[in-house]
Amino acid sequence: MAITLRSQREIDLMRKAGAVVAEVLLKLKEIAEPGVSTAQLDGVALQMTADAGAEALFKGVRTPVSKIPFPGAICASINEQVVHGIPTEDAKLKEGDILSVDFGVRLDGYCSDAAVTIAIGEISEIKRTLMDVTKHVLDIAIAKSAPSVKWSQVAAEMQRYAESAGFSVVKDFVGHGIGRKMHEEPRVPNFVNDDLLANDIFLVEGMVLAVEPMINAGSSGVRTLGNGWTVVTRDRKCSAHFEHTIAIVKGGCEVLTVER
């Protein structure tokens, strides 16, 4: 497993890309309300990306199982949709929904990636708790990531907290290294399994990771819809998703996907 360590110059460039990501997600959070379509949100993200001189990472991406290139700048996943929701005019937000928005850009050759789950109007207590727990799972990773720490130690704390709250960690999707490409080594799961224990990762300065817990209100099982992209929970219960791009630095980590 070849993990590329980034120089301070490269991290500075990724921080600039991260600021664009953060600005777009903040704007989408402000305008996401009942009656707004996910296509409208996508249009705003595309325009802001162009205005920043950046490239939307997700638009046009292909996978072996997808029937079409991903058509949006954002992944817009509502309620039981876990990730990779395609933005459309027909998908209009309703009071009580939760919307997970995943978004990334490349700027000056370097990438950053983040996600946030947004409450649409007044939401149920279970949805609010799910959002809070998922955000805290990400906060745990940020607080515990530092040079010489094993990733399995971080992942164990993330999984333990989510499961102690009565929720489950999605195991079909994991975080990843990021740099010149959106997906690089290493894979960074939000849970512990035999593969991670056998191939554990020691965090070192210069490593840049996109950490993205996806937490389900019910079971961890997911499936992909017929469009080849949108992933939903098998039991149709809600899911939440939060993500930051972080750089491992002396004494801890720096979150790169925040406003500057």
Wavefront OBJ file of the C-alpha trace (Angstrom):
o trace
v 0.000 0.000 0.000
v 1.719 3.170 -1.224
v 0.627 6.174 0.842
v 1.737 9.557 -0.466
v 2.825 12.014 2.205
v 2.122 15.634 1.348
v 4.513 18.550 1.745
v 3.525 21.737 3.548
v 3.093 23.405 0.144
v 0.692 20.663 -0.960
v -1.272 20.855 2.284
v -1.542 24.636 1.817
v -3.035 24.058 -1.643
v -5.458 21.464 -0.283
v -6.470 23.941 2.412
v -7.429 26.431 -0.326
v -9.495 23.771 -2.067
v -11.038 22.900 1.293
v -12.102 26.488 1.845
v -14.052 26.365 -1.426
v -15.737 23.140 -0.320
v -16.642 24.655 3.057
v -18.039 27.824 1.498
v -20.248 25.855 -0.892
v -21.575 23.548 1.830
v -22.346 26.515 4.084
v -24.292 28.188 1.279
v -26.258 25.018 0.540
v -27.092 24.679 4.218
v -28.466 28.226 4.186
v -30.734 27.706 1.161
v -31.864 24.095 1.705
v -35.515 24.406 2.767
v -38.907 22.888 1.942
v -39.753 23.200 -1.750
v -36.159 23.525 -2.943
v -35.029 20.777 -5.330
v -31.683 19.027 -5.060
v -31.051 20.114 -8.677
v -31.306 23.749 -7.549
v -28.713 23.088 -4.854
v -26.503 21.411 -7.440
v -26.755 24.449 -9.709
v -25.609 26.738 -6.910
v -22.685 24.435 -6.128
v -21.644 24.329 -9.791
v -21.749 28.103 -10.134
v -19.788 28.696 -6.945
v -17.212 26.111 -8.048
v -16.768 27.849 -11.394
v -16.538 31.262 -9.724
v -13.719 29.923 -7.524
v -11.812 28.621 -10.550
v -12.167 25.054 -9.285
v -13.380 21.753 -10.741
v -16.259 19.746 -9.243
v -14.748 16.384 -8.319
v -17.847 14.212 -8.599
v -19.304 15.396 -11.897
v -18.685 12.868 -14.668
v -17.205 10.169 -12.424
v -17.766 6.594 -13.615
v -17.660 3.338 -11.711
v -17.822 -0.281 -12.927
v -21.428 -0.597 -11.674
v -22.806 2.800 -12.693
v -24.922 3.001 -15.836
v -24.173 6.695 -16.332
v -21.418 9.118 -15.342
v -22.379 10.880 -12.132
v -24.360 13.900 -13.383
v -24.053 16.261 -10.411
v -21.501 18.378 -8.616
v -23.007 17.258 -5.308
v -24.269 13.972 -3.963
v -27.676 14.822 -2.464
v -29.055 11.969 -0.349
v -32.425 12.321 1.411
v -33.541 10.355 4.494
v -32.918 6.635 3.789
v -30.487 7.498 0.993
v -27.000 6.935 2.418
v -24.743 8.400 -0.261
v -24.455 9.133 -4.000
v -27.954 10.546 -4.333
v -28.332 12.104 -7.793
v -29.585 15.719 -7.710
v -32.802 16.157 -9.743
v -35.624 18.646 -10.149
v -38.099 16.009 -8.982
v -36.331 15.569 -5.637
v -37.863 18.470 -3.710
v -37.071 18.847 -0.041
v -39.899 18.509 2.474
v -40.350 19.602 6.065
v -38.877 16.924 8.313
v -36.362 15.570 5.794
v -32.672 15.216 6.454
v -30.374 15.835 3.494
v -26.794 14.593 3.285
v -24.667 16.632 0.878
v -21.261 15.322 -0.182
v -19.079 17.685 -2.227
v -15.501 18.020 -3.385
v -13.357 20.167 -5.656
v -9.968 20.174 -7.306
v -8.192 23.546 -7.225
v -4.699 24.142 -8.620
v -4.265 20.389 -8.987
v -5.232 19.362 -5.445
v -8.476 17.984 -3.998
v -10.546 18.403 -0.860
v -13.793 16.655 0.047
v -16.416 17.084 2.795
v -20.006 16.216 3.665
v -22.707 17.503 5.957
v -26.218 16.386 6.876
v -28.800 19.174 6.971
v -32.133 19.283 8.813
v -34.976 20.575 6.635
v -37.262 22.519 8.941
v -38.370 20.745 12.100
v -37.192 17.143 12.211
v -37.990 14.197 14.470
v -36.046 13.491 17.635
v -34.555 10.304 16.172
v -33.293 12.163 13.111
v -31.797 14.912 15.276
v -30.078 12.347 17.485
v -28.783 10.478 14.423
v -27.294 13.694 13.036
v -25.719 14.640 16.365
v -24.218 11.194 16.871
v -22.796 11.052 13.335
v -21.235 14.487 13.706
v -19.719 13.420 17.032
v -18.298 10.271 15.445
v -16.413 12.525 13.008
v -15.341 14.781 15.882
v -13.877 11.730 17.645
v -11.738 10.952 14.600
v -10.502 14.541 14.429
v -9.681 14.644 18.140
v -7.794 11.330 18.145
v -5.893 11.528 14.827
v -2.211 12.284 15.410
v 1.215 10.978 14.401
v 2.042 7.449 15.649
v -1.612 6.619 16.403
v -2.966 3.428 14.868
v -6.056 3.996 12.742
v -7.676 0.933 14.337
v -7.650 2.793 17.664
v -9.469 5.747 16.092
v -11.934 3.536 14.215
v -12.716 1.536 17.358
v -13.690 4.697 19.215
v -15.839 5.860 16.290
v -17.668 2.534 16.083
v -18.063 2.222 19.834
v -19.708 5.622 20.162
v -22.145 5.070 17.262
v -23.188 1.632 18.462
v -23.513 2.736 22.087
v -26.108 5.244 20.882
v -28.109 2.422 19.279
v -27.074 3.123 15.687
v -24.970 1.176 13.169
v -21.913 2.046 11.088
v -22.136 1.577 7.322
v -19.418 -0.910 6.354
v -19.744 -0.830 2.569
v -18.128 2.613 2.307
v -15.037 3.969 4.022
v -12.893 7.068 4.126
v -9.795 7.425 1.983
v -6.566 9.190 1.302
v -6.859 12.274 -0.876
v -4.440 14.514 -2.752
v -4.043 14.996 -6.489
v -6.828 12.441 -6.915
v -10.073 12.190 -4.982
v -9.452 8.603 -3.887
v -5.959 7.586 -2.861
v -4.464 5.150 -0.370
v -5.081 4.380 2.422
v -8.622 3.183 3.028
v -9.762 4.454 6.432
v -12.823 2.570 7.722
v -15.074 3.950 10.431
v -15.133 0.539 12.131
v -12.745 -2.268 13.042
v -12.597 -5.549 11.169
v -10.064 -8.322 10.603
v -8.688 -6.662 7.475
v -7.918 -3.429 9.301
v -6.286 -5.268 12.195
v -4.131 -7.253 9.770
v -3.162 -4.162 7.764
v -3.290 -1.396 10.334
v -2.272 2.148 9.469
v 0.076 4.194 11.604
v -0.749 7.865 11.116
v 2.264 9.994 10.184
v 2.827 13.676 9.457
v 1.935 14.583 5.875
v -0.834 12.006 5.526
v -4.087 13.586 4.272
v -7.352 11.717 4.790
v -11.005 12.208 3.928
v -12.759 10.802 6.998
v -16.469 10.199 6.396
v -18.619 8.240 8.820
v -22.028 7.171 7.512
v -24.305 6.085 10.340
v -27.681 4.356 10.010
v -30.643 4.629 12.371
v -31.324 0.920 11.856
v -29.156 -1.902 10.566
v -25.908 -1.344 8.677
v -27.125 -3.037 5.497
v -27.312 -0.976 2.303
v -28.097 -1.544 -1.361
v -27.638 0.379 -4.604
v -30.660 1.448 -6.638
v -31.123 0.680 -10.313
v -29.463 3.898 -11.450
v -26.161 2.388 -10.319
v -25.421 5.266 -7.964
v -27.887 5.978 -5.170
v -27.232 3.872 -2.072
v -30.110 3.351 0.388
v -30.535 1.545 3.700
v -32.001 -1.938 3.311
v -34.486 -1.361 6.122
v -35.397 2.096 4.744
v -34.472 3.804 8.003
v -32.608 7.104 7.828
v -28.881 7.605 7.462
v -26.575 10.554 8.164
v -23.159 11.436 6.724
v -20.475 13.886 7.846
v -16.984 14.268 6.388
v -13.862 16.419 6.609
v -10.518 16.335 4.870
v -7.806 16.301 7.542
v -4.010 16.570 7.417
v -1.921 14.760 10.014
v 0.424 17.335 11.534
v 2.778 17.493 14.493
v 0.773 16.872 17.653
v -2.557 16.105 15.966
v -4.410 16.947 12.787
v -5.671 19.993 10.902
v -9.132 20.139 9.347
v -8.684 21.499 5.817
v -12.356 21.763 4.804
v -13.321 24.807 6.862
v -13.961 28.424 5.930
v -10.943 30.717 5.928
l 1 2 3 4 5 6 7 8 9 10 11 12 13 14 15 16 17 18 19 20 21 22 23 24 25 26 27 28 29 30 31 32 33 34 35 36 37 38 39 40 41 42 43 44 45 46 47 48 49 50 51 52 53 54 55 56 57 58 59 60 61 62 63 64 65 66 67 68 69 70 71 72 73 74 75 76 77 78 79 80 81 82 83 84 85 86 87 88 89 90 91 92 93 94 95 96 97 98 99 100 101 102 103 104 105 106 107 108 109 110 111 112 113 114 115 116 117 118 119 120 121 122 123 124 125 126 127 128 129 130 131 132 133 134 135 136 137 138 139 140 141 142 143 144 145 146 147 148 149 150 151 152 153 154 155 156 157 158 159 160 161 162 163 164 165 166 167 168 169 170 171 172 173 174 175 176 177 178 179 180 181 182 183 184 185 186 187 188 189 190 191 192 193 194 195 196 197 198 199 200 201 202 203 204 205 206 207 208 209 210 211 212 213 214 215 216 217 218 219 220 221 222 223 224 225 226 227 228 229 230 231 232 233 234 235 236 237 238 239 240 241 242 243 244 245 246 247 248 249 250 251 252 253 254 255 256 257 258 259 260
